[in-house]
Amino acid sequence: MHTLLLMVAMCAGQALAANAAPVDRTFSQKGDVIGDGRMETLTLHVIGQSLESPFKWDFTIVDEAGKVMFRVERNDASLDGFFKDDGYVANCTGYQRCKSKYYFDDLPQAIFASVKPSPKAWSFDGYTLSNLRNTATPFLAAHGFSPDAIEKTLTQMKEILSKPGYRLVAAPLSPVQSDPPMLWVPSIQMFVPIYQD
């Protein structure tokens, strides 16, 4: 009986120690994110003071020469309390379980989906064309592009999207929301958002 109690206490202590340990996880995958036949390296780095504390993470895409092509950083302090809510993470209940599932399974999968080429062309209509223009134009203007340069970039984006095989990068904001998907535009060597809900 004493041995059993001691084992239970030891297991509980190990669980508490694991929950209190710093979190520092790195996930990495190689893939052709821009469709030029060369391999980029996609890296997700997740950190936290413990499993019970809010996490921060960053996602980078680096080309074969070591140049950073894309980077996003997140501080998820405002999300942390929601992991205890049923349904916040799909098919999951419980704060620790759902938080681990999101950061260590769902988030890497969502990010690494960037390497998968689209099996079909983008479906253009009046709404999607307007959305593309309204999403990409302010982004490009904020990066110093002239109206003429913006028009040329929009034309190239439409050409890329009109054929199967394009890739999109979308960084999640939470388990239920993502940034607008972004397309690599070779002529300007940048990822540009293509639409927003």
C-alpha positions in Angstrom: 0.0 0.0 0.0 2.8 2.4 0.9 4.6 1.5 -2.3 1.5 2.2 -4.3 1.0 5.6 -2.7 4.7 6.4 -3.2 4.4 5.6 -6.9 1.3 7.7 -7.3 3.0 10.6 -5.5 6.1 10.2 -7.8 4.0 10.2 -10.9 2.1 13.3 -9.8 5.4 15.0 -9.0 6.7 14.2 -12.4 3.6 15.5 -14.1 3.8 18.8 -12.1 7.5 19.1 -13.0 6.7 18.6 -16.7 4.0 21.2 -16.6 6.4 23.7 -14.9 9.3 23.0 -17.3 10.1 25.6 -19.9 8.7 25.0 -23.4 11.1 25.3 -26.3 10.1 23.3 -29.4 11.3 23.7 -33.0 9.6 22.2 -36.0 11.2 22.3 -39.4 10.4 21.1 -42.9 11.9 21.7 -46.4 9.7 22.3 -49.4 9.3 24.3 -52.5 7.1 27.2 -51.2 7.5 29.5 -54.2 7.2 27.0 -57.0 10.7 27.5 -58.6 11.9 23.9 -58.0 14.3 24.8 -55.1 13.9 23.9 -51.5 13.2 26.5 -48.8 13.3 25.7 -45.1 10.2 26.4 -43.1 10.8 26.7 -39.3 8.3 27.1 -36.5 9.7 27.9 -33.0 7.4 27.8 -30.0 8.5 29.0 -26.5 6.9 29.5 -23.1 7.9 29.7 -19.5 5.9 26.5 -18.9 2.9 24.6 -20.3 0.7 26.7 -18.0 2.0 30.0 -19.3 1.1 31.8 -22.6 3.3 30.8 -25.6 5.1 32.9 -28.1 6.1 31.6 -31.5 7.7 32.6 -34.8 7.6 31.2 -38.3 10.3 31.8 -40.9 10.9 30.8 -44.5 14.6 30.8 -45.5 15.9 30.1 -49.0 18.9 27.9 -49.9 21.3 30.8 -49.6 20.1 31.6 -46.1 18.1 34.6 -46.9 14.9 35.2 -44.8 12.0 35.4 -47.3 9.2 35.5 -44.7 8.9 35.9 -41.0 6.0 36.3 -38.6 6.1 36.5 -34.8 3.2 35.9 -32.4 2.6 36.6 -28.7 -0.4 34.5 -27.9 -1.0 35.8 -24.3 -4.5 37.0 -25.3 -5.5 33.4 -26.5 -4.2 31.4 -23.6 -7.4 31.3 -21.5 -9.5 30.1 -24.4 -7.8 26.7 -24.6 -9.9 25.5 -21.6 -13.1 26.2 -23.7 -14.7 23.2 -25.4 -14.6 23.5 -29.2 -11.8 26.2 -29.3 -9.5 23.5 -30.6 -11.3 21.0 -32.8 -11.9 17.5 -31.4 -10.3 18.4 -28.1 -11.2 19.1 -24.4 -9.0 20.3 -21.5 -6.6 23.2 -21.3 -3.3 21.3 -21.4 -4.4 18.7 -24.0 -5.9 21.3 -26.3 -3.0 23.7 -26.0 -0.5 21.0 -26.7 -2.6 19.7 -29.7 -2.7 23.2 -31.2 0.9 24.2 -30.8 2.6 20.9 -31.3 0.3 19.3 -34.0 -2.2 21.6 -35.6 0.0 24.7 -35.9 2.9 22.9 -37.6 0.5 21.1 -39.9 -1.2 24.4 -40.9 2.2 26.1 -41.5 3.8 23.3 -43.4 0.7 23.1 -45.7 2.4 26.0 -47.5 4.6 23.5 -49.5 1.5 21.8 -51.1 0.8 23.1 -54.6 -2.9 23.9 -55.4 -4.4 21.1 -57.5 -6.5 23.6 -59.5 -6.5 27.3 -60.6 -8.0 30.1 -58.5 -11.6 30.7 -59.3 -11.9 34.3 -60.4 -15.2 36.3 -60.5 -16.2 39.8 -59.7 -15.9 39.3 -56.0 -12.6 37.5 -55.9 -11.0 40.0 -58.3 -12.2 42.9 -56.2 -11.0 41.2 -53.1 -7.6 40.6 -54.6 -7.2 44.2 -55.5 -8.6 45.5 -52.2 -6.3 43.2 -50.2 -3.0 43.5 -52.2 -3.1 47.2 -53.1 -2.9 48.7 -49.6 -0.2 46.1 -48.7 1.9 47.0 -51.7 1.3 50.8 -51.2 2.5 50.5 -47.6 5.7 48.9 -49.0 6.4 51.9 -51.3 5.1 50.6 -54.6 3.8 53.1 -57.1 0.3 52.8 -58.7 1.9 51.5 -61.9 4.0 49.0 -60.1 1.0 47.8 -58.1 -1.0 47.2 -61.4 1.9 45.2 -62.8 2.1 43.1 -59.6 -1.6 42.5 -59.6 -1.4 41.3 -63.2 1.4 38.9 -62.3 -0.6 37.6 -59.3 -3.6 36.9 -61.5 -1.4 35.1 -64.0 0.1 32.9 -61.2 -3.3 32.1 -59.6 -4.9 31.3 -63.0 -2.9 28.1 -63.2 -2.7 25.0 -60.9 0.4 24.6 -58.8 0.6 27.9 -56.9 1.4 27.8 -53.2 -0.1 30.0 -50.4 1.4 30.9 -47.1 -1.1 31.6 -44.3 0.1 32.1 -40.7 -2.6 31.2 -38.1 -3.7 33.9 -35.7 -5.5 31.3 -33.5 -7.1 27.9 -33.7 -10.0 29.5 -35.5 -8.5 32.3 -37.5 -5.6 32.9 -39.9 -3.9 35.9 -41.6 -4.8 36.4 -45.2 -3.1 33.9 -47.4 0.0 35.2 -49.2 1.4 34.5 -52.6 5.1 34.7 -53.7 5.4 37.2 -56.5 8.7 36.6 -58.3 9.0 40.1 -60.0 9.1 41.8 -56.6 10.5 39.0 -54.5 7.8 39.3 -51.8 4.9 37.4 -50.4 1.7 39.4 -51.0 -1.8 38.8 -49.5 -4.4 37.7 -52.0 -7.7 38.0 -50.2 -9.3 38.5 -46.8 -12.7 37.5 -45.4 
